[in-house]
Amino acid sequence: MRLINKCTIVTLATSVTFFISALAQSTTTSRETAEIPKVPNLPLGLPSKNIPEWERLSPSCKGNNLRSIRPCMQSFVDYGSLIGAVTLIDRKGIRVQTDAVGEYNQDTIVQIQSMSKPFVSVALMILVERGKIPSVDSKVSDLSSFQDFPYPNVTVKQLLTHTSGMWSVKEGKDGMFFGVVPYYLNRLDKALEISVRDKSLEFVAKHFVNPKLYPLGSNDYAYSNVGYIILGWIVEKLSGEPFEQFLKKNITDKLGMKDTFIFPSKASAVQRSRIANVDRRPPDVLDIDNYDKTRPGWTYSSPEAGLYSTAKDLRQFLRIFRHKGKVPSVLTQWFLK
């Protein structure tokens, strides 16, 4: 079964920057000892402070073999910058090692945040193949139902590659970040009184399609969550299906990704019990200062960062790149397990 064609893969390479199967972050240390310094908030899950000290304390990360991966990841947990991590090593289609450290296990389900973006890219390319989008070089304003898009020269490819000039992640003068994923605080940039939880994807996208509030920047690379919100909206509008439904029917179901979904409320109770925390903020009903890992009551699909998955399922997704857009047969998948 072909999911996307070879030409699509080449285009996707410009959008799929990297994949990692270790995803977690922590805002408090997992332990404090005389040897391991306390780390302040680490929003990216990395030891951004005291890096020389961390490197001195983590000689295991300088190894060059598979055995060194676990102690290296464990050192992040010990240092306090990760709650947990899952690593999966695939060599030429054969899974050679899967491991987990910290609060995670090999079957842990995690909200994969920006690793959701490549799924949006594949969805876009499926629409290209179906003729819904002439090409990735098409201007958004030339697409059906987008004639009123107020940025007339922005192309699909620019949105895919973070070069559209649309509202990017940036830090304000007061240290507050803008352009972050809306679900994180359940609020919209420049409209903090508006809750995102119960809004549609179209509502959130239209908020950012406002030249007065969000004038275009340069076409230089600048990481843009908003660009992928717009892309998710395009998928939804041109397919005539809710974004999450299109992904399930055309990508995750076809690849057998049984633990990949957007809304935990539609997952099984067992799957919800396997969802891990991504940081140490306590749950909060309004998701303003804190974050509930199961996102109860949400209807906003968050194409830029809302997908949940596992290391095993992400490996399934990556197979379409190895097999040039084809879904491996049942027999082949059994052999490669």
N, C-alpha and C positions, 0 to 999 in steps of 0.2 A: 504494500500500500504506500503510495507516495503522499507525503504530507506537504512538502514544498519542493520546488525543483532546484537544480544545481545553480542556476543564475541567482535564485533567491538567496542561497547560502552565501554567495560572494557579497551581495548587498548587505546581508545581516552582519557580516564580519565588521562592517564599519560601526555597527551599533553595539554588538556584543563585545564589550571591552574585556571583561574577565568574569570567571566564576570561581567561587571558593565554597567549600562545603563546611567551613567553620564560620558560624555566624552567631555572635552574642556580644553583649556589652554590659558593663557594670558601672554603677555610680558609687559603689562603696567597695572597700577591699574585702576579700574573702577571708583574710587573716592578717594579723599585724604581728610582726616579730622584729627583733633588733636587726636582723639581716635584710628584711624586705621592707623598704620604705612605704609609707602610706601614700596612695596615689589619689589626687583630686579627681573631680569629675572627668570622665573620659568618653565624650559623646561618640567617638568613632570606634571604641573598643580597642584602642591601641595605647601602649604606654608612652603617650606623647610627652610626659614629664619624666625627667631623670632617665632618658634613654641610655646614656653611657652606663649608668648604674645598673639598669635592667640587663644590658648586654653583658656586663661583668658577672651578674648573678645567673645568667642563662647560657652557659657554655653548650648545653645540649642542643640549642638551636643552630649551632654551627656544624652539626653533623651533615653528612651527605648520603645517608642511606635510610631505608624505610623505618628501621628501628629507632631512629632519632626523632621521628615525628611526634610520637606520643609524649615523651618527656619534654619536648619543646612546647607543645600545646599545654601540657600540664603546668609549665613554668608561667604561662600567661594567667592561668587560674590561680596559682600560688601568689603571683604578683598582685592580683586583684583587678586586672583589666578585663578578664573574661569570667562569666559565670560558668560557661561550659563550651565545649566545641565538639563537633563531629568531623572527622576527616575520612574521606573515601578516595582510595587510589585506584585508578583504572589504567591499565597498560594494554594498549592495542585491543581494546574491547573486553579485556578480562579483568574482573575485579580482583585485585591482588591483596587489598587490605582495607578494612574498615575499623575505625576505632573511635572511642569517645572518652572525654575527660570531664571532670567537674560534675555539674548537675545534669548533664545530658547523657543519653545512651544512644545506641546506634539507630533506634527507631524514633527518636525524639522528633516532634513536629515543631518547626520554628516559623514565625512570620519572617519570610526571607527578604523583606524590605526591598531594596533597590535591585535585587536579583529578579524582581518581578518584571523589570523593564524588558529583558530579552523576550519574554513571553508576549509582550505587547508588540515587539518587532515582528515576531513570527506571525501574529494575528494580522498585522498590516500587510505582510507579504502574501498571506493567503488571499487577502482581498485584491492585491495586485494581480495575482494569477487568475482570479475569477473575473477580472475586468472591472471591478468596482472602483479601482484606482488605476489610471493609465500607466503610471510609473512612479518611482520614488522621487523623480524630479518634478512631479506635478505640484503646482501651487495649491495650497489648501483652498484658496478662494475659488479655484476652478472645479472643485469636487461638488458632486450633487449635494444639495442642502447646505452648502457652506459658502454660497455666493456673497453673503453679508459678513464673512470673516474679515475683520478690520485691519489685518496685516497682509495686504495684497501680494507681497513678494515672498512670503514665507513658504517654503516647500516642505513636503513630507520628509525628504532626506535631511533637511536641516533640523527638523524636530527629532529625528532618530539619532542624529549625531551631535546634539547639544550645540548647534551653531546657528540657531534661528534668531538669537537675540531676545527670545522671550524670557520673562522673569526668571532669574537664576538664583541659586543659593548665595546669599551674601550676608555680611555682618553689619549691623547698623552701628551708629556712633555710641549707643548706650550698651553695646555688647549683645544686643538681641539679634538673633538670626532671622532672616526673611527667606522665603522661598523653600522652606522645609516642607515635608509632606504634610498635608492638612490634617490627616488623622492623628498625628502625633500629639497635638494639643487640642484637637477637636475644634479648631478655630481657623478662620481664613486670614491671610495677610491683609492688612489695611481694612479689616472688617471684623475685629475681634469679638464683636457682639453676636456674630452669626455662628451658630453651631453647625458642624459638618455632619455629625452622626446620622441624622435622619434625612439628609439631602441626597438628591440624585446626582449621578455623574455629570449630567448635562448642567445642572445648577452650579456645581463647583467649577466646571470648565468655563461656563459663561462669565463667572465672576472675574476670571483672569483675562478674558478676551475683552479688555477695556483699555484702549490706548491712553486715556486720560490718567487712569490709575497705574497702568503698566506699559509705559512707552517702550518700544523696542530698543534693545542695546545693539552692540556691534555683532558682527557675524563671527567673531572669534569664539573659540571653544569656551563655554561657560556652563557648568553642570546645571541642568534645568529639570526639576521635577514637574514644573508646569507644562513643559513641552510634552511629557509623557501622559499627563492628564488630558491634554488636547488630543494626543494620538488615541488614547482609550476612547475618548468621545467620538472620534472619527470611526473607529471600529464599530461602536454601538450604532451610530447613525446610518452608516452605509450597509451594515449587515441586517439592520432591522431587529436585532436581538440585544438584550441586556449584555453588557460587556462580559460579565462573569459567566453567562450562559454560553456565549460564543467560544470563550476559552475552553470551557469544559467539553463542549460537543466536538470542537475542531482540533483541540490539542491534547489536553490531559487525558480524556477518555481514550483517544486513539493511541496514546502512548502507554496506556495502562498505569497512569500515575494516580493510584487510588488514594494517596494521602496528600494530594495537592488540591487546594480549594481556596476560595476567597472569604467566605462567610462561615465561621465555626458553628454558627447556629444551624447550618444545614448539614454539618458533619455529624458523625455518630457520637454517642456519649463516650465511647472508648477512644475515639480520635481526639475529642476535646480533652480527655484526661492526659493525653500524651503531648499536649502543647506546652512548650517550655516558656519561661520568662525570657525576655530579651534584656532586661536590666532589673535593677533592684528597687524600682519605684513601687510602692504599694498600690493595689487596685484602687480606682476611684470611679465613682458612678459617672461623673461628667467628663472624665479623661482630660481635665484641664492641666492639672499639675502632675497627675499620675496616669497610669495606663493599664487597662485590663487586657490581658493577653488573649481573651476570647472575644473581645469587641462585641459585647451583648447589645442587641438593639440597633446595630448599624445597618444602613442601607447603602451608604456611599461605598462603591466598590474599590476605590483607590488603586487604579491601574499602575500608578507609579511606584507602589510599595506595599500593596495589600495582600499579596499571595502568601499562603502557608504551604510548606512542603518539607520533605526530608532529603537527606543526602542520597538515599537510594532513588527517589523519584527524580531528583535533579540529574542523576546519571542517565536515567531514561530520556530526559529531555535532550541532553547533550548528544545522545546517539543519532539524532536527526542530522547533526552536523557531520558526524563520522560517516554516516551512510548517505550523504549528499541529498538529504531531504526525504529519504524513504523511511518508513516505519519498518523495522526488522520483523520478519515473520515470527510466528509463535515458536516454531522449532529453533530459529536462530536465537531468540530471546532465552529460551530454555538452556541452550548451549552456553550462552554468555553469562549466565547467572553466577 
